[in-house]
């Protein structure tokens, strides 16, 4: 058992768990963390990052277990069917476009410098949306969302196919832009993460099944449990945070972090890989 490798797996799980549901891009941070830690080879690292997402998904399911169970129990009710339909509609745009373009995106944008640019651009967009956001929002709860609202948020989620953009950032900030309250946009982003991340994980896991080895089980499990624990902390923390704050601090974090990567690369302080 390689203790250093297990510690790196825990750190990677921590990065996944803390960033998956915050508007800062988990994929971008995992790419950067993997480069810094020199964690596994590129192919095995990609599979590891895919599998530990299950831990983050499970964390959201646990936090919202009562709501999810109520939807299943009252499946025939209008509200439950409407909620499920909204999730399906929001999921479809990224699923369809991702199926056609994800390989091209991986070849051109899955690198630290592209991530840095996306972090900066995304931060500027968040600042702009927050400046125009008003408290007289049109939709104040999940039950008030229409299928049009869900489809708009789903269209915003398409942007998250570019690493560094952030799936949660695209859906939450997109929700604010389209008139959802801060609480509604955040919670719908959490719920939308379940089918989106689950299907992506299953698809990528199947496509890369040849890279799964029993010798990596301990490393994967450490990353999985680490992602679960820290995702719980992040989800509950963000729900408390948005009750009193906006997303401006996340925007500035993205901008500063992205610029540091670009500057360090330009000045030769750090050689970021491809």
N, C-alpha and C positions, 0 to 999 in steps of 0.2 A: 504494500500500500504506500503510495507516494503522498506524504503528508502535505508537501508544498502544493501539489496539484489539487488536493482536496480543499486547501485554503483558498486557492484561486477560484475553485468552483463555487465556494461560498460567497466570495466577493462578486463573482459574475451573477449569482442568484440575487445578491443584495442589489446590484445595479438594475437588474430586470424588475425586481419587486418594487423598488422605490420609484422607478421612472416610467413603468408601463402605463400607469393611470394618471400621471402628471403631464402637463402640456410641455414636455421637454424632450420627447423622443427616446423611447427605450432602445429601439434598433440602433439609433445613432450612438447612444452611450455604450451599448454593447460592442459595437464595432470599435470604438475608441478604447474601451477597457480591454478588449481582446488584444488589440495592438500593443498596448502598454504592458500587459501582463505576459504577453507571448503565450497565450493559453491555447494549448492543443494546436494541431495543424488546421489549416483553413477549412477543410471539408468537415472534420470532426467538430470543430468549433461551431460551424453553421448548424449542424444537427443538434448539438448541445443547446444552443440558443433557442432552437425550435421547441425542444422538449421541455425546457424549464418554463416556457410560457404556460404550460398546463398548471404549474403551481400558482401562477398569478391568476389564471382563470378560476381556479378552485377558491382562491381567496375572495373574489367578487361573489361567487356563488354562495359562499358561507355568510358573508355580510348581508346579502339580500335573500337568504334562504326562505324567509317567511313570505316575501312577495312572490318569489318563484313558485313556492308550493301552493300559494293561494291561486295563482294563475292556472296551475295544473288541476287543482281540485275543482275550481269553478270554470272549467274549460268551456262549458256551454254558455256562459254568461257573455253578454255583449262587451263588457269592459275587458274581459280576458282575451276575447278574440280580437278586439281592436288593438290591444297592447301587442299581441303576437304578430298581427298583420303589420303594425308599424315597425317592429324589429326586422321582419322579413324584407320589407320595402327598403329600409335603411341599409340592410346588408347587401342587397343585390348589386348596386352600382360598382362597389369595389370588388365584389366577387367576379362579376362579368369582365370588367376591364383588367383586373388582376390576372385572370386566366389567359388573356391575350398578350399582356405587356410585361408581366413580372420578370420573365427571363431577360428581356431587353433592359429593364430597369436595373436588375442585378448586375449586368455586365457594365453598365455605364455609371451608376450612382452609388453602389455599395462600396464606398471608399471614404476615408476620413475627411478629405478636403471637400467632397460633395456634401457630406454631412454637416461640416462647418458652415458652408454657404446656406444650407437649408435652415440651420439653427438661427442664423442671423436674420434671414428673410422672414422666417416664422415669427421671430421676436418682434420685428417691425410691424407685422400684420396684427399681432396681439395688441400692441400699443395703439394702433389705429382703430381697431374694433372697440377697445375699451374707451377710447375718447368719444366715440359716437354712441356708446351704449347708454341707454336711459333706464331709469327704474320703472317706468310705466310699460313694462314688458307685456306682450300680447298673450303669452302662454305661461301660466304660473304653476302648472302641475303636469305630470305625465298623462293623466287622464284627459287633459284638455288638448293634447297633441292630435292633430289630424294626420291623415295619410300624406298630405302635401308637406307638412312639417317634417315628418319622418324621412320622406324622399329627399328633401333639401339637405338634411343632416347627412344622409347617405351619400349625396353628391359631394359634400365637403369631405367626407371620409376618404374619397378617392385620392385626394391630395396626399394622404398618408402613405401611399404606395412608394413615395420618394423618401428614403431614409433620412432622418433628421427633421422631417416635417412634424411628426408625432401624430399618432392616430387619435389619442385623447385630445390633443391640442386642436386638431382639425375639427373634430366633432363638437367639442365644448365651445370653442370660439365660433365655429360655424353656427351652432345653436344660438349663441348670443346675437350674432349678426342677423339671424332670421327671426328674432323676437322671442326666444325662449328665456325664461328666468334663469339666473345663475344656477340655482338648485336643480331645476328641470334639465338644463343642458348637461350638467355634470352627471346626474343620475342616469339619463338616457345614454350618455357616453359609456357609463359603466355596464349597463345592460347590453348595449350593442357590442361591447367587447366580447361577450360570451360566445355568440355564434361566429363572429368574425375571427377571433383568435383560435377558437376550437377548430373551425374548418381549415384555417391556414395551417395549424399545427398537424392535423391529421393528413392533409394533402402533402405537406413538405416531409412529414415523417415517412409516408408511404413512398414518395419519390426517392428518398435517401435511405431507404431501409437497408441497403447493402452496407451502409456505413455504421449500422448499429451493432455493437459487439458486447458480449457479456463482460468483457474486461473493463468496460467503461461504466458499469452499473453503479458502482459506489460514487463515482464522480457525478453522474447524472442525478442520483438521488440527493446528494448534498446540494446541488444547484437547485433542484426541485423544491426541497423543503425550505431552503434559504429564500427563494423567490416567493413562496407561499407566505412565510412569516412577514417579510418586509412589504409585500403587497397589501397584507392586512393593515399594517401600520400606515401605509401611504393612502389607502382608500379611506380609512376612518379619519386620518389626519386632514385630508383634503375636504371631506364633508364638513368638518369643524371649521376649517380655514375659510371656506367660501361664505360662511354665515356673517363674517365681518370684513372680509377683504376681497379685492379683485385679483386679476391675474397679471398685473403690471410687474410684480417682482419676478415672476416666471419669465416674462418677456425680456427683462434686463439680464437675467441669468443666461438666457439663450444667446443674447447678443454678445455679452462679454465672453462667454465660453467659446462661441464660434469664432470671434475675432482673435482670441488667444491661440486657437489652433492654427488659423491662417497666418498670424504673425510669426508664431514659432516655426512654422514650415518655411515661410519666406525668408526668415533670418537664419535658417539652418540650425536652430536650437534643437529641434526634434525632426527626425526623418519619419514622417507618417507613411506607412505602407500603402499598397494599392488596394 
